Structures are given as structure tokens and as C-alpha cells.
Amino acid sequence: MINTVFYLKTKPLKAETSTLNSSSNLICLKCHKGDYSLQNLIKKLHITTGEELFKVLRKGPKAGLHKLRTDEQIRQAIKYLNLPFKKEQKDAP
Ligand code: HEC
């Protein structure tokens, strides 16, 4: 009984949400590790903006591998990599 209480108290409280609130659950990182880390790839491909990352993943030679990646996932990767968007959003105030 005491053990059970102890267990409950030490169990980390982790909210299971579908929205990404930490970079550690970025889907890209499941495949992109080590030499193939996103940081290494964007450096190698000279990707410096969000648009360029979208273009590579949608129209590049490896687009087929990323067909299942949603725009939202790519946007999260862009945020994770701190890439800026070149064009300002047109409908921004
Ligand atoms: C299911 C595994 C998987 C996931 C998930 C995945 N990738 Fe990839 N990605 C690959 C593979 C495999 C390659 C090809 C690596 C190679 O051989 O050069 C690749 C290549 C790339 C490249 C290089 C493209 C090129 O033209 O050379 C970039 C950039 C990239 N991925 C970004 C991403 C981003 C951003 C995400 C998340 C939105 C993502 N990937 C998710 C497997 C994955």
C-alpha cells in the first residue's frame, strides 16, 4: 500500500496532447538522427528559410519519402529549426 502511494507520487505528470509543445516529439526526429539530423541536412542543402524546406519536402527528389508529412508537421520542423519565412504573411495586419 505504501509502495503504491509512493509510485503514484513519483509518476511523472505528463499531459498527453496532440499538439506539439516540445521539440522532442517532432515526428521528423523519428527518422532524422545522427548524420541524418535535420540540422545536418539543412546545412548540406543550404536551406535557410521555411519556404525552402517546404519546397525540398514537396518538390525535391525525396518528396516521395515525405508524402505523409502534413503541412503542420513541416511548420513544426521549421519552428524547431528556427528558420524564418522570407515572405511576410500577406493578410497580416
Ligand atoms: C519515415 C521516416 C522519415 C520521416 C518521418 C521524415 N523523413 Fe525526412 N527523410 C527520410 C529519408 C529516408 C530521407 C533520405 C535520406 C537520404 O538518403 O539522403 C529523408 C530526407 C530528408 C531531407 C533531405 C531531402 C533531400 O532532398 O536531400 C530533408 C530536408 C528532410 N528529410 C526533412 C524532413 C522533415 C522536416 C521531416 C518532418 C516534417 C521529415 N524529414 C520526416 C525519412 C523521413
Backbone and ligand atoms as CSV (ligand in chain L), in Angstrom:
chain,resi,resn,atom,element,x,y,z
A,1,MET,N,N,0.841,-1.207,0.000
A,1,MET,CA,C,0.000,0.000,0.000
A,1,MET,C,C,0.869,1.247,0.000
A,2,ILE,N,N,1.839,1.256,0.895
A,2,ILE,CA,C,2.745,2.399,0.935
A,2,ILE,C,C,3.480,2.528,-0.392
A,3,ASN,N,N,3.867,1.373,-0.934
A,3,ASN,CA,C,4.548,1.383,-2.215
A,3,ASN,C,C,3.692,1.975,-3.327
A,4,THR,N,N,2.400,1.651,-3.294
A,4,THR,CA,C,1.504,2.170,-4.318
A,4,THR,C,C,1.427,3.689,-4.242
A,5,VAL,N,N,1.301,4.194,-3.032
A,5,VAL,CA,C,1.212,5.639,-2.857
A,5,VAL,C,C,2.496,6.306,-3.344
A,6,PHE,N,N,3.592,5.673,-2.992
A,6,PHE,CA,C,4.878,6.206,-3.420
A,6,PHE,C,C,4.958,6.258,-4.943
A,7,TYR,N,N,4.494,5.180,-5.578
A,7,TYR,CA,C,4.527,5.103,-7.029
A,7,TYR,C,C,3.705,6.232,-7.650
A,8,LEU,N,N,2.510,6.424,-7.109
A,8,LEU,CA,C,1.631,7.459,-7.663
A,8,LEU,C,C,2.251,8.847,-7.509
A,9,LYS,N,N,2.937,9.030,-6.405
A,9,LYS,CA,C,3.522,10.345,-6.161
A,9,LYS,C,C,4.709,10.639,-7.080
A,10,THR,N,N,5.456,9.580,-7.437
A,10,THR,CA,C,6.646,9.820,-8.240
A,10,THR,C,C,6.388,9.707,-9.743
A,11,LYS,N,N,5.216,9.179,-10.095
A,11,LYS,CA,C,4.892,9.045,-11.503
A,11,LYS,C,C,4.895,10.440,-12.145
A,12,PRO,N,N,5.669,10.643,-13.170
A,12,PRO,CA,C,5.696,11.972,-13.759
A,12,PRO,C,C,4.351,12.329,-14.385
A,13,LEU,N,N,3.952,13.536,-14.177
A,13,LEU,CA,C,2.693,14.002,-14.750
A,13,LEU,C,C,2.972,14.532,-16.141
A,14,LYS,N,N,2.441,13.824,-17.107
A,14,LYS,CA,C,2.702,14.224,-18.484
A,14,LYS,C,C,1.382,14.317,-19.218
A,15,ALA,N,N,1.019,15.493,-19.609
A,15,ALA,CA,C,-0.226,15.678,-20.330
A,15,ALA,C,C,-0.089,15.136,-21.742
A,16,GLU,N,N,-1.012,14.267,-22.104
A,16,GLU,CA,C,-0.989,13.722,-23.460
A,16,GLU,C,C,-1.842,14.609,-24.347
A,17,THR,N,N,-1.201,15.434,-25.098
A,17,THR,CA,C,-1.948,16.287,-26.009
A,17,THR,C,C,-1.473,16.039,-27.427
A,18,SER,N,N,-2.333,16.331,-28.367
A,18,SER,CA,C,-1.963,16.084,-29.758
A,18,SER,C,C,-1.111,17.226,-30.302
A,19,THR,N,N,-1.189,18.379,-29.648
A,19,THR,CA,C,-0.399,19.495,-30.147
A,19,THR,C,C,1.031,19.392,-29.653
A,20,LEU,N,N,1.937,19.811,-30.498
A,20,LEU,CA,C,3.344,19.720,-30.168
A,20,LEU,C,C,3.732,20.865,-29.246
A,21,ASN,N,N,4.201,20.519,-28.045
A,21,ASN,CA,C,4.650,21.594,-27.178
A,21,ASN,C,C,6.113,21.449,-26.790
A,22,SER,N,N,6.754,20.406,-27.289
A,22,SER,CA,C,8.192,20.309,-27.096
A,22,SER,C,C,8.788,19.663,-28.330
A,23,SER,N,N,10.015,20.046,-28.664
A,23,SER,CA,C,10.601,19.573,-29.907
A,23,SER,C,C,10.854,18.072,-29.881
A,24,SER,N,N,10.874,17.468,-28.688
A,24,SER,CA,C,11.234,16.057,-28.600
A,24,SER,C,C,10.217,15.141,-29.256
A,25,ASN,N,N,8.976,15.589,-29.429
A,25,ASN,CA,C,8.045,14.707,-30.112
A,25,ASN,C,C,7.766,15.138,-31.553
A,26,LEU,N,N,8.708,15.805,-32.129
A,26,LEU,CA,C,8.634,16.152,-33.536
A,26,LEU,C,C,8.750,14.862,-34.346
A,27,ILE,N,N,7.789,14.620,-35.206
A,27,ILE,CA,C,7.754,13.353,-35.950
A,27,ILE,C,C,9.015,13.142,-36.788
A,28,CYS,N,N,9.543,14.198,-37.346
A,28,CYS,CA,C,10.734,14.100,-38.205
A,28,CYS,C,C,11.894,13.422,-37.474
A,29,LEU,N,N,11.974,13.644,-36.171
A,29,LEU,CA,C,13.134,13.154,-35.417
A,29,LEU,C,C,13.127,11.642,-35.238
A,30,LYS,N,N,11.990,11.011,-35.576
A,30,LYS,CA,C,11.951,9.552,-35.508
A,30,LYS,C,C,12.889,8.956,-36.539
A,31,CYS,N,N,13.016,9.616,-37.657
A,31,CYS,CA,C,13.889,9.110,-38.715
A,31,CYS,C,C,15.184,9.914,-38.795
A,32,HIS,N,N,15.106,11.170,-38.438
A,32,HIS,CA,C,16.267,12.045,-38.611
A,32,HIS,C,C,17.099,12.151,-37.339
A,33,LYS,N,N,18.130,11.334,-37.309
A,33,LYS,CA,C,19.021,11.294,-36.151
A,33,LYS,C,C,20.455,11.245,-36.644
A,34,GLY,N,N,21.379,11.596,-35.792
A,34,GLY,CA,C,22.806,11.462,-36.119
A,34,GLY,C,C,23.180,12.185,-37.396
A,35,ASP,N,N,23.819,11.451,-38.311
A,35,ASP,CA,C,24.257,12.056,-39.567
A,35,ASP,C,C,23.083,12.616,-40.366
A,36,TYR,N,N,21.905,12.031,-40.185
A,36,TYR,CA,C,20.739,12.488,-40.928
A,36,TYR,C,C,19.879,13.447,-40.117
A,37,SER,N,N,20.459,14.075,-39.113
A,37,SER,CA,C,19.676,15.029,-38.326
A,37,SER,C,C,19.221,16.160,-39.221
A,38,LEU,N,N,18.110,16.774,-38.847
A,38,LEU,CA,C,17.586,17.869,-39.662
A,38,LEU,C,C,18.607,19.001,-39.767
A,39,GLN,N,N,19.317,19.255,-38.661
A,39,GLN,CA,C,20.330,20.314,-38.675
A,39,GLN,C,C,21.389,20.045,-39.745
A,40,ASN,N,N,21.857,18.791,-39.806
A,40,ASN,CA,C,22.867,18.439,-40.809
A,40,ASN,C,C,22.325,18.560,-42.224
A,41,LEU,N,N,21.081,18.091,-42.410
A,41,LEU,CA,C,20.514,18.104,-43.756
A,41,LEU,C,C,20.303,19.522,-44.281
A,42,ILE,N,N,19.759,20.395,-43.433
A,42,ILE,CA,C,19.506,21.747,-43.946
A,42,ILE,C,C,20.821,22.481,-44.220
A,43,LYS,N,N,21.847,22.145,-43.445
A,43,LYS,CA,C,23.149,22.760,-43.701
A,43,LYS,C,C,23.680,22.287,-45.057
A,44,LYS,N,N,23.582,20.984,-45.270
A,44,LYS,CA,C,24.086,20.393,-46.507
A,44,LYS,C,C,23.331,20.925,-47.732
A,45,LEU,N,N,22.032,21.134,-47.554
A,45,LEU,CA,C,21.217,21.582,-48.687
A,45,LEU,C,C,21.127,23.105,-48.768
A,46,HIS,N,N,21.798,23.784,-47.880
A,46,HIS,CA,C,21.779,25.252,-47.822
A,46,HIS,C,C,20.365,25.804,-47.691
A,47,ILE,N,N,19.580,25.165,-46.853
A,47,ILE,CA,C,18.215,25.638,-46.605
A,47,ILE,C,C,18.258,26.682,-45.493
A,48,THR,N,N,17.777,27.871,-45.812
A,48,THR,CA,C,17.833,28.942,-44.802
A,48,THR,C,C,16.464,29.537,-44.493
A,49,THR,N,N,15.438,29.117,-45.229
A,49,THR,CA,C,14.105,29.667,-44.956
A,49,THR,C,C,13.065,28.551,-44.894
A,50,GLY,N,N,11.935,28.874,-44.308
A,50,GLY,CA,C,10.831,27.923,-44.234
A,50,GLY,C,C,10.346,27.509,-45.615
A,51,GLU,N,N,10.286,28.475,-46.528
A,51,GLU,CA,C,9.837,28.167,-47.889
A,51,GLU,C,C,10.721,27.111,-48.542
A,52,GLU,N,N,12.033,27.244,-48.316
A,52,GLU,CA,C,12.954,26.296,-48.935
A,52,GLU,C,C,12.751,24.885,-48.382
A,53,LEU,N,N,12.467,24.785,-47.095
A,53,LEU,CA,C,12.234,23.460,-46.518
A,53,LEU,C,C,10.957,22.857,-47.096
A,54,PHE,N,N,9.914,23.674,-47.231
A,54,PHE,CA,C,8.675,23.201,-47.848
A,54,PHE,C,C,8.939,22.707,-49.264
A,55,LYS,N,N,9.709,23.482,-50.010
A,55,LYS,CA,C,9.970,23.166,-51.408
A,55,LYS,C,C,10.706,21.832,-51.525
A,56,VAL,N,N,11.740,21.642,-50.705
A,56,VAL,CA,C,12.518,20.405,-50.744
A,56,VAL,C,C,11.628,19.201,-50.418
A,57,LEU,N,N,10.761,19.372,-49.420
A,57,LEU,CA,C,9.949,18.233,-48.991
A,57,LEU,C,C,8.750,17.985,-49.884
A,58,ARG,N,N,8.325,18.996,-50.626
A,58,ARG,CA,C,7.165,18.822,-51.503
A,58,ARG,C,C,7.562,18.561,-52.953
A,59,LYS,N,N,8.683,19.143,-53.383
A,59,LYS,CA,C,9.046,19.033,-54.792
A,59,LYS,C,C,10.430,18.455,-55.025
A,60,GLY,N,N,11.206,18.255,-53.961
A,60,GLY,CA,C,12.562,17.746,-54.114
A,60,GLY,C,C,12.602,16.258,-54.444
A,61,PRO,N,N,13.801,15.724,-54.661
A,61,PRO,CA,C,13.968,14.313,-55.022
A,61,PRO,C,C,13.475,13.348,-53.941
A,62,LYS,N,N,13.363,13.833,-52.709
A,62,LYS,CA,C,12.931,12.964,-51.609
A,62,LYS,C,C,11.494,13.255,-51.194
A,63,ALA,N,N,10.766,13.941,-52.075
A,63,ALA,CA,C,9.380,14.301,-51.752
A,63,ALA,C,C,8.532,13.058,-51.479
A,64,GLY,N,N,8.793,11.997,-52.232
A,64,GLY,CA,C,8.036,10.757,-52.056
A,64,GLY,C,C,8.139,10.205,-50.642
A,65,LEU,N,N,9.296,10.385,-50.038
A,65,LEU,CA,C,9.515,9.891,-48.676
A,65,LEU,C,C,8.740,10.704,-47.648
A,66,HIS,N,N,8.305,11.878,-48.039
A,66,HIS,CA,C,7.644,12.767,-47.094
A,66,HIS,C,C,6.205,13.068,-47.474
A,67,LYS,N,N,5.638,12.199,-48.325
A,67,LYS,CA,C,4.256,12.377,-48.763
A,67,LYS,C,C,3.288,12.410,-47.594
A,68,LEU,N,N,3.601,11.644,-46.559
A,68,LEU,CA,C,2.685,11.552,-45.422
A,68,LEU,C,C,2.866,12.691,-44.417
A,69,ARG,N,N,3.885,13.532,-44.626
A,69,ARG,CA,C,4.099,14.653,-43.692
A,69,ARG,C,C,3.110,15.755,-44.003
A,70,THR,N,N,2.424,16.207,-42.983
A,70,THR,CA,C,1.442,17.261,-43.194
A,70,THR,C,C,2.138,18.626,-43.166
A,71,ASP,N,N,1.439,19.612,-43.715
A,71,ASP,CA,C,1.973,20.975,-43.677
A,71,ASP,C,C,2.272,21.390,-42.243
A,72,GLU,N,N,1.377,20.978,-41.329
A,72,GLU,CA,C,1.549,21.336,-39.928
A,72,GLU,C,C,2.849,20.746,-39.372
A,73,GLN,N,N,3.149,19.498,-39.749
A,73,GLN,CA,C,4.386,18.875,-39.267
A,73,GLN,C,C,5.612,19.590,-39.826
A,74,ILE,N,N,5.525,20.003,-41.069
A,74,ILE,CA,C,6.658,20.724,-41.662
A,74,ILE,C,C,6.818,22.085,-40.972
A,75,ARG,N,N,5.688,22.731,-40.693
A,75,ARG,CA,C,5.761,24.013,-39.975
A,75,ARG,C,C,6.391,23.838,-38.596
A,76,GLN,N,N,6.063,22.725,-37.941
A,76,GLN,CA,C,6.664,22.478,-36.628
A,76,GLN,C,C,8.168,22.263,-36.747
A,77,ALA,N,N,8.584,21.599,-37.816
A,77,ALA,CA,C,10.024,21.383,-38.055
A,77,ALA,C,C,10.717,22.720,-38.317
A,78,ILE,N,N,10.044,23.588,-39.042
A,78,ILE,CA,C,10.594,24.911,-39.351
A,78,ILE,C,C,10.798,25.707,-38.056
A,79,LYS,N,N,9.812,25.598,-37.185
A,79,LYS,CA,C,9.915,26.274,-35.892
A,79,LYS,C,C,11.070,25.692,-35.071
A,80,TYR,N,N,11.147,24.375,-35.071
A,80,TYR,CA,C,12.198,23.663,-34.333
A,80,TYR,C,C,13.586,24.056,-34.830
A,81,LEU,N,N,13.690,24.285,-36.139
A,81,LEU,CA,C,14.980,24.652,-36.725
A,81,LEU,C,C,15.228,26.159,-36.706
A,82,ASN,N,N,14.231,26.904,-36.227
A,82,ASN,CA,C,14.335,28.366,-36.189
A,82,ASN,C,C,14.553,28.997,-37.556
A,83,LEU,N,N,13.915,28.423,-38.570
A,83,LEU,CA,C,14.056,29.000,-39.900
A,83,LEU,C,C,13.026,30.110,-40.064
A,84,PRO,N,N,13.418,31.231,-40.640
A,84,PRO,CA,C,12.458,32.307,-40.847
A,84,PRO,C,C,11.666,32.069,-42.135
A,85,PHE,N,N,10.533,32.697,-42.263
A,85,PHE,CA,C,9.811,32.721,-43.529
A,85,PHE,C,C,10.185,34.004,-44.235
A,86,LYS,N,N,10.568,33.870,-45.485
A,86,LYS,CA,C,11.044,35.035,-46.216
A,86,LYS,C,C,9.923,36.034,-46.452
A,87,LYS,N,N,8.820,35.494,-47.001
A,87,LYS,CA,C,7.699,36.379,-47.316
A,87,LYS,C,C,6.862,36.622,-46.073
A,88,GLU,N,N,6.506,37.870,-45.873
A,88,GLU,CA,C,5.602,38.193,-44.774
A,88,GLU,C,C,4.231,37.661,-45.143
A,89,GLN,N,N,3.464,37.279,-44.149
A,89,GLN,CA,C,2.117,36.822,-44.436
A,89,GLN,C,C,1.312,38.000,-44.974
A,90,LYS,N,N,0.702,37.757,-46.148
A,90,LYS,CA,C,0.009,38.857,-46.821
A,90,LYS,C,C,-1.125,39.463,-46.005
A,91,ASP,N,N,-1.849,38.587,-45.290
A,91,ASP,CA,C,-3.016,39.113,-44.574
A,91,ASP,C,C,-2.687,39.529,-43.140
A,92,ALA,N,N,-1.380,39.650,-42.855
A,92,ALA,CA,C,-1.019,40.145,-41.524
A,92,ALA,C,C,-1.407,41.618,-41.406
A,93,PRO,N,N,-1.839,42.050,-40.266
A,93,PRO,CA,C,-2.279,43.424,-40.100
A,93,PRO,C,C,-1.115,44.429,-40.246
L,1,HEC,C1,C,9.602,7.831,-42.120
L,1,HEC,C2,C,10.921,8.433,-41.938
L,1,HEC,C3,C,11.035,9.942,-42.175
L,1,HEC,C4,C,10.307,10.926,-41.584
L,1,HEC,C5,C,9.201,10.813,-40.536
L,1,HEC,C6,C,10.827,12.161,-42.116
L,1,HEC,N1,N,11.840,11.918,-43.001
L,1,HEC,FE1,FE,12.988,13.283,-43.952
L,1,HEC,N2,N,13.969,11.823,-44.944
L,1,HEC,C7,C,13.801,10.477,-44.720
L,1,HEC,C8,C,14.714,9.747,-45.570
L,1,HEC,C9,C,14.849,8.218,-45.627
L,1,HEC,C10,C,15.438,10.702,-46.301
L,1,HEC,C11,C,16.527,10.465,-47.342
L,1,HEC,C12,C,17.874,10.428,-46.675
L,1,HEC,C13,C,18.930,10.195,-47.722
L,1,HEC,O1,O,19.143,9.054,-48.081
L,1,HEC,O2,O,19.511,11.172,-48.183
L,1,HEC,C14,C,14.951,11.996,-45.884
L,1,HEC,C15,C,15.430,13.197,-46.367
L,1,HEC,C16,C,15.087,14.428,-45.853
L,1,HEC,C17,C,15.669,15.691,-46.268
L,1,HEC,C18,C,16.705,15.869,-47.369
L,1,HEC,C19,C,15.969,15.981,-48.685
L,1,HEC,C20,C,16.884,15.968,-49.895
L,1,HEC,O3,O,16.403,16.373,-50.960
L,1,HEC,O4,O,18.037,15.538,-49.782
L,1,HEC,C21,C,15.093,16.670,-45.524
L,1,HEC,C22,C,15.368,18.169,-45.598
L,1,HEC,C23,C,14.129,16.022,-44.657
L,1,HEC,N3,N,14.158,14.661,-44.881
L,1,HEC,C24,C,13.326,16.685,-43.750
L,1,HEC,C25,C,12.312,16.091,-43.010
L,1,HEC,C26,C,11.378,16.823,-42.167
L,1,HEC,C27,C,11.406,18.344,-41.955
L,1,HEC,C28,C,10.545,15.910,-41.632
L,1,HEC,C29,C,9.347,16.163,-40.696
L,1,HEC,C30,C,8.321,17.044,-41.216
L,1,HEC,C31,C,10.957,14.603,-42.109
L,1,HEC,N4,N,12.027,14.755,-42.952
L,1,HEC,C32,C,10.371,13.410,-41.742
L,1,HEC,C33,C,12.902,9.897,-43.847
L,1,HEC,C34,C,11.996,10.572,-43.066
